[in-house]
Amino acid sequence: MNIKHKLLAVLSSAVLLVTALPPVQLSVSAADIAHDPSRNVQEEGVGNPFNFGERMAPEGTSTAELRKLAHNMTVQQCKYALYKEIDEHWDLISLRFGQTEREKVYALFLGVGTLESTLGGNGDGSDVETAFSEGFGVSSAHAYGTLQTAVTAFRDPGTKFMQEEDVPELEWYDLNEANFYDAIISDHMGIRKIIHFIRQAMVDYNLTGWQIVRGALKGHNTGWANYTGDNDGYYANYPDEGAALAQWYYEEGHLYDNVFTWTKAEAAAKQRAGNPWEDWWYDKEPSLDPVSEQPKPVTTTTAETTVTTTGPVQTIVMGDVNLSNDVTIADAVLLSKYLITVADLNAEQAKRGDLNDDRKLNALDLTLLKRQIISIS
């Protein structure tokens, strides 16, 4: 891996908890949502209002700190973290799931997140781990995060596990603790895992229509996306329950707030009484057709600014947050920690971190700093 790609991976940013913006659709009140209400969600997505990066925190962050960050996520942040991943890969997800309504896809993943972890409403945020008693990566059921993504979703989980290598459109992260316990990567890999089972449902088991996605949810939980008529009770309790919960989030206006429910809760009794797959979800046939996603352009910023003082000329190295007289990965790590309130900066450090000179430290400054480090390399 060349140095620029390595730095890009290292600098994929942290969860940055920034001030929420106002209102939105459905029955959600103006105070409940975090994204800009003027956005056309169907066309643009929600816009990542919490500024989640490709990682929860930069590579090298300890497992304990990753888990602390995940533990402190609210229900709302758990929801928007999922939406960020869906929006980044919307063309692919829409095609594979056969669903063109973005908010229904949002809702479906809330249904899965409820089945698996109750979306942070249990007080643990995304810091939910299961089947770990045998040690890291030993059990195929060892899972983490909102979607309870198992170790088997990752690349090279061990020779006793089948490799899920048939989703080339999405990043396939190696199995290690830095990736496994990163809540954003966990969401990404959970989505990738369900797409893997969509392919399995279509290619290996010849399922059609909504049965493809239904089978894929079964695969996400069991490892097999086939339909077996003698196991209808399982379908009612997992894929169909997930779809009913999804329909509840969608119809009751809880896509964007801090509200959650429980599996089999009375709240979704109305949705559970029908067939949410036929009544609510179905749009068109899932497809394995190719889809291309265009890379986003990257811009750079300057590394230094010279200011005149009453004494000698002083050169301030913008981006040198840790005051080391150099701009390195360590500066991005420190700024990330400041933005998620696990580190403090003094006035000089804050000045050097304010790369767009708007007298505020926020996600934009971190983005500019990452680009600066990449350009320096």
Wavefront OBJ file of the C-alpha trace (Angstrom):
o trace
v 0.000 0.000 0.000
v 1.538 3.374 -0.957
v 1.971 6.148 1.608
v -0.990 8.220 0.437
v -3.400 5.318 0.603
v -1.986 4.340 3.957
v -2.475 7.840 5.313
v -5.981 7.994 3.901
v -6.857 4.805 5.743
v -5.236 6.009 8.960
v -6.974 9.364 8.791
v -10.531 8.167 8.147
v -12.180 10.258 10.779
v -13.883 9.840 14.126
v -17.472 10.327 15.174
v -17.746 14.065 15.631
v -20.640 15.084 17.813
v -21.747 18.437 16.444
v -24.785 20.585 17.076
v -27.943 19.131 15.570
v -29.969 21.005 12.974
v -33.803 21.418 12.866
v -37.026 19.725 11.356
v -38.296 16.958 8.898
v -40.935 14.778 7.282
v -43.482 12.287 8.575
v -44.790 13.025 12.067
v -41.400 13.865 13.544
v -41.297 17.191 15.374
v -38.835 19.912 14.413
v -36.694 19.264 17.480
v -36.316 15.552 16.801
v -34.166 15.405 13.695
v -30.470 16.047 13.200
v -30.264 16.743 9.457
v -31.107 19.861 7.494
v -34.890 19.777 6.889
v -34.487 21.414 3.500
v -32.739 18.327 2.104
v -34.529 16.113 -0.373
v -33.809 12.886 1.498
v -34.939 10.635 -1.333
v -32.474 12.239 -3.739
v -29.670 13.365 -1.421
v -29.895 11.290 1.743
v -29.669 12.920 5.150
v -26.199 14.384 4.714
v -24.307 12.832 7.646
v -25.171 15.509 10.261
v -23.008 13.882 12.959
v -20.002 13.869 10.612
v -19.204 10.198 10.970
v -16.043 9.214 9.127
v -15.161 6.001 7.350
v -14.014 4.844 10.768
v -15.301 5.638 14.239
v -11.810 6.932 15.088
v -8.402 6.874 13.376
v -6.537 3.595 13.051
v -4.418 3.044 16.113
v -7.189 4.048 18.501
v -7.336 1.488 21.307
v -10.135 -1.047 21.556
v -11.116 0.436 24.919
v -11.503 3.900 23.418
v -13.394 2.584 20.384
v -15.821 0.842 22.713
v -16.190 3.944 24.847
v -17.104 5.997 21.767
v -19.616 3.363 20.651
v -21.014 3.048 24.190
v -21.794 6.768 24.329
v -23.794 6.834 21.086
v -27.448 7.791 21.412
v -30.262 5.957 19.641
v -30.394 8.824 17.160
v -26.666 8.585 16.456
v -26.963 4.826 15.941
v -29.672 5.528 13.355
v -27.729 8.215 11.499
v -24.567 6.089 11.480
v -26.509 3.471 9.514
v -27.930 6.108 7.175
v -24.459 7.466 6.471
v -23.357 4.059 5.179
v -26.581 3.590 3.195
v -26.253 7.022 1.583
v -22.616 6.445 0.603
v -23.567 3.316 -1.335
v -27.169 4.090 -2.224
v -27.019 3.119 -5.916
v -25.650 -0.327 -5.055
v -27.971 -0.908 -2.090
v -31.072 0.219 -3.980
v -30.240 -2.170 -6.821
v -29.406 -5.172 -4.634
v -32.399 -4.749 -2.318
v -34.806 -3.937 -5.140
v -36.033 -0.898 -3.238
v -36.005 2.623 -4.647
v -37.481 4.367 -1.586
v -34.500 5.410 0.509
v -36.453 5.832 3.752
v -37.786 2.282 3.517
v -34.206 1.038 3.334
v -33.343 3.208 6.336
v -36.287 1.654 8.158
v -35.359 -1.910 7.232
v -31.951 -1.494 8.856
v -33.608 -0.034 11.941
v -35.694 -3.215 12.060
v -32.553 -5.347 11.896
v -30.843 -3.137 14.479
v -33.809 -3.572 16.794
v -33.773 -7.347 16.430
v -30.065 -7.451 17.153
v -29.344 -4.670 19.629
v -32.351 -2.334 20.117
v -30.427 0.473 18.415
v -28.629 1.773 21.474
v -31.803 1.959 23.533
v -30.415 -0.597 25.977
v -28.003 2.040 27.297
v -24.940 0.649 25.539
v -25.123 2.648 22.308
v -23.469 0.541 19.594
v -21.241 -1.165 22.149
v -23.034 -4.519 22.052
v -20.975 -7.708 21.825
v -22.225 -11.290 21.758
v -20.763 -14.811 21.680
v -17.290 -13.729 22.789
v -16.729 -16.175 25.654
v -14.433 -18.438 23.585
v -12.116 -15.557 22.716
v -11.786 -13.079 19.881
v -12.916 -14.423 16.514
v -13.314 -18.043 17.646
v -17.097 -18.410 17.388
v -18.894 -17.713 14.107
v -21.558 -15.970 16.192
v -19.083 -13.527 17.783
v -20.599 -10.208 16.765
v -20.476 -6.506 17.547
v -22.340 -3.262 16.940
v -25.828 -2.071 16.061
v -26.320 -4.764 13.417
v -24.422 -7.412 15.391
v -22.012 -7.989 12.537
v -20.254 -11.323 13.040
v -16.556 -12.016 12.546
v -17.480 -14.098 9.499
v -18.276 -10.869 7.587
v -14.616 -9.855 7.657
v -11.800 -10.898 5.348
v -9.614 -13.782 6.535
v -11.604 -14.702 9.661
v -9.953 -18.132 9.677
v -9.994 -21.233 7.514
v -12.962 -22.786 9.311
v -15.243 -19.955 8.119
v -16.501 -19.433 4.570
v -15.222 -16.258 2.934
v -17.905 -13.719 1.941
v -15.889 -12.471 -1.010
v -18.698 -11.811 -3.488
v -19.374 -8.118 -2.775
v -16.482 -6.440 -4.630
v -18.304 -3.098 -4.719
v -17.824 -2.552 -0.983
v -14.657 -2.325 1.103
v -13.888 -5.686 2.722
v -12.074 -5.076 5.990
v -9.649 -7.579 7.510
v -10.636 -9.263 10.746
v -8.770 -7.561 13.566
v -9.884 -5.841 16.732
v -9.344 -2.343 15.315
v -11.890 -3.062 12.567
v -14.223 -5.362 14.481
v -14.811 -2.951 17.391
v -15.199 0.125 15.187
v -18.948 0.893 15.184
v -18.901 2.549 11.743
v -16.973 -0.301 10.115
v -19.310 -2.740 11.861
v -22.315 -1.049 10.206
v -20.542 -1.092 6.840
v -19.721 -4.768 7.151
v -23.245 -5.603 8.320
v -24.667 -4.032 5.175
v -22.062 -5.836 3.080
v -22.967 -9.109 4.786
v -26.677 -8.784 3.950
v -25.804 -7.998 0.326
v -23.697 -11.177 0.318
v -26.784 -13.144 1.388
v -28.962 -11.377 -1.184
v -26.609 -12.792 -3.810
v -26.732 -16.206 -2.148
v -30.550 -16.138 -2.046
v -30.690 -15.385 -5.767
v -27.802 -17.478 -7.136
v -27.768 -20.502 -4.833
v -31.430 -20.781 -3.870
v -33.289 -19.150 -6.782
v -35.479 -16.991 -4.537
v -37.409 -14.154 -6.161
v -39.103 -10.901 -5.201
v -39.255 -9.936 -1.549
v -38.307 -13.496 -0.562
v -34.750 -12.557 -1.599
v -34.392 -9.870 1.056
v -36.337 -12.003 3.551
v -33.911 -14.864 2.930
v -30.928 -12.519 3.186
v -32.022 -11.425 6.668
v -32.253 -15.076 7.610
v -28.725 -15.513 6.274
v -27.472 -12.549 8.277
v -28.680 -14.296 11.428
v -28.024 -17.968 10.597
v -25.459 -18.083 7.770
v -27.886 -19.554 5.202
v -30.259 -17.607 2.944
v -32.343 -20.580 1.790
v -36.083 -20.856 2.344
v -37.310 -23.933 4.197
v -41.070 -24.236 4.611
v -40.751 -26.356 7.739
v -39.101 -23.418 9.498
v -41.854 -20.815 9.148
v -41.753 -20.070 12.863
v -38.205 -18.830 12.479
v -39.207 -16.511 9.634
v -42.006 -15.038 11.739
v -39.602 -14.408 14.608
v -36.708 -12.915 12.671
v -37.038 -11.685 9.052
v -40.783 -10.996 9.262
v -40.475 -9.424 12.702
v -37.667 -7.226 11.403
v -39.835 -6.077 8.490
v -42.759 -5.332 10.823
v -40.502 -3.297 13.115
v -39.135 -1.488 10.054
v -42.653 -0.642 8.915
v -43.403 0.690 12.421
v -40.391 3.042 12.399
v -41.403 4.251 8.952
v -45.143 4.675 9.488
v -44.989 6.035 13.026
v -42.380 8.669 12.158
v -39.413 7.380 14.159
v -36.708 7.326 11.502
v -34.804 10.323 12.824
v -35.444 10.684 16.550
v -34.264 8.921 19.722
v -37.266 6.576 19.857
v -36.765 2.815 19.670
v -38.785 -0.301 20.403
v -38.203 -3.932 21.336
v -38.589 -7.145 19.409
v -42.168 -8.395 19.781
v -43.206 -5.147 21.469
v -46.899 -4.313 21.342
v -46.070 -1.059 19.549
v -45.725 -2.864 16.198
v -48.728 -5.166 16.629
v -50.586 -3.508 13.743
v -47.678 -3.987 11.323
v -47.071 -7.515 12.599
v -50.671 -8.518 11.903
v -50.249 -8.256 8.137
v -47.415 -9.166 5.781
v -45.033 -6.190 5.790
v -43.113 -7.608 2.853
v -46.164 -7.538 0.580
v -48.040 -4.682 2.234
v -45.194 -2.213 2.663
v -41.728 -3.195 1.411
v -42.030 -4.594 -2.062
v -41.057 -2.315 -4.938
v -39.208 -4.202 -7.652
v -37.060 -7.273 -8.153
v -33.599 -7.176 -6.511
v -30.842 -7.168 -9.113
v -27.241 -8.316 -9.392
v -26.569 -5.953 -12.299
v -23.278 -4.020 -12.114
v -23.263 -0.544 -10.633
v -20.456 1.994 -10.729
v -19.831 4.548 -8.006
v -17.773 7.613 -8.848
v -14.984 8.674 -6.461
v -15.411 12.064 -4.800
v -12.880 14.777 -5.749
v -10.293 15.729 -3.118
v -9.031 19.268 -2.629
v -6.040 20.436 -0.630
v -5.277 23.323 1.706
v -2.062 25.193 2.413
v 0.229 24.046 5.187
v 1.401 27.365 6.640
v 0.142 30.856 7.397
v 2.485 33.709 8.346
v 1.199 36.412 10.693
v 2.847 39.671 11.780
v 3.097 40.418 15.487
v 4.453 43.363 17.449
v 7.747 41.490 17.927
v 9.596 39.273 15.452
v 7.692 37.565 12.627
v 6.114 34.383 13.928
v 5.282 31.462 11.641
v 2.244 29.536 12.748
v 2.069 26.067 11.238
v -1.647 25.652 10.658
v -2.726 22.112 11.449
v 0.036 21.638 14.037
v -2.515 20.977 16.782
v -0.077 19.266 19.139
v 2.499 22.103 18.764
v 5.248 19.799 17.508
v 6.228 22.230 14.705
v 5.148 19.644 12.157
v 1.800 18.452 10.766
v 1.361 14.699 11.157
v -1.208 12.004 11.838
v -0.883 12.781 15.547
v -2.478 16.197 14.956
v -5.529 14.609 13.325
v -5.856 12.149 16.205
v -5.712 14.957 18.772
v -8.251 17.103 16.918
v -10.562 14.082 16.566
v -10.364 13.481 20.309
v -11.105 17.150 21.023
v -14.180 17.080 18.780
v -15.577 14.036 20.585
v -14.772 15.659 23.958
v -12.113 13.217 25.144
v -9.222 15.713 24.951
v -8.684 19.433 25.632
v -6.885 22.072 23.547
v -5.356 25.329 24.717
v -5.889 28.612 22.855
v -2.794 28.197 20.658
v -3.714 24.624 19.732
v -7.265 25.680 18.893
v -5.942 28.507 16.683
v -3.779 26.081 14.742
v -6.666 23.655 14.336
v -9.001 26.311 12.894
v -7.951 25.670 9.308
v -10.790 27.578 7.647
v -10.356 30.557 10.030
v -14.022 30.753 11.040
v -13.169 30.906 14.768
v -14.837 27.508 15.333
v -13.431 24.005 15.588
v -15.610 21.446 13.891
v -15.714 18.583 11.398
v -14.727 20.816 8.483
v -11.426 21.642 10.162
v -10.694 17.938 10.649
v -11.499 17.247 6.993
v -9.148 20.038 5.884
v -6.442 18.757 8.202
v -6.685 15.222 6.798
v -6.434 16.543 3.254
v -3.435 18.666 4.239
v -1.612 15.664 5.679
v -2.351 13.604 2.570
v -1.071 16.403 0.303
v 2.102 16.785 2.390
v 2.837 13.078 2.011
l 1 2 3 4 5 6 7 8 9 10 11 12 13 14 15 16 17 18 19 20 21 22 23 24 25 26 27 28 29 30 31 32 33 34 35 36 37 38 39 40 41 42 43 44 45 46 47 48 49 50 51 52 53 54 55 56 57 58 59 60 61 62 63 64 65 66 67 68 69 70 71 72 73 74 75 76 77 78 79 80 81 82 83 84 85 86 87 88 89 90 91 92 93 94 95 96 97 98 99 100 101 102 103 104 105 106 107 108 109 110 111 112 113 114 115 116 117 118 119 120 121 122 123 124 125 126 127 128 129 130 131 132 133 134 135 136 137 138 139 140 141 142 143 144 145 146 147 148 149 150 151 152 153 154 155 156 157 158 159 160 161 162 163 164 165 166 167 168 169 170 171 172 173 174 175 176 177 178 179 180 181 182 183 184 185 186 187 188 189 190 191 192 193 194 195 196 197 198 199 200 201 202 203 204 205 206 207 208 209 210 211 212 213 214 215 216 217 218 219 220 221 222 223 224 225 226 227 228 229 230 231 232 233 234 235 236 237 238 239 240 241 242 243 244 245 246 247 248 249 250 251 252 253 254 255 256 257 258 259 260 261 262 263 264 265 266 267 268 269 270 271 272 273 274 275 276 277 278 279 280 281 282 283 284 285 286 287 288 289 290 291 292 293 294 295 296 297 298 299 300 301 302 303 304 305 306 307 308 309 310 311 312 313 314 315 316 317 318 319 320 321 322 323 324 325 326 327 328 329 330 331 332 333 334 335 336 337 338 339 340 341 342 343 344 345 346 347 348 349 350 351 352 353 354 355 356 357 358 359 360 361 362 363 364 365 366 367 368 369 370 371 372 373 374 375 376 377
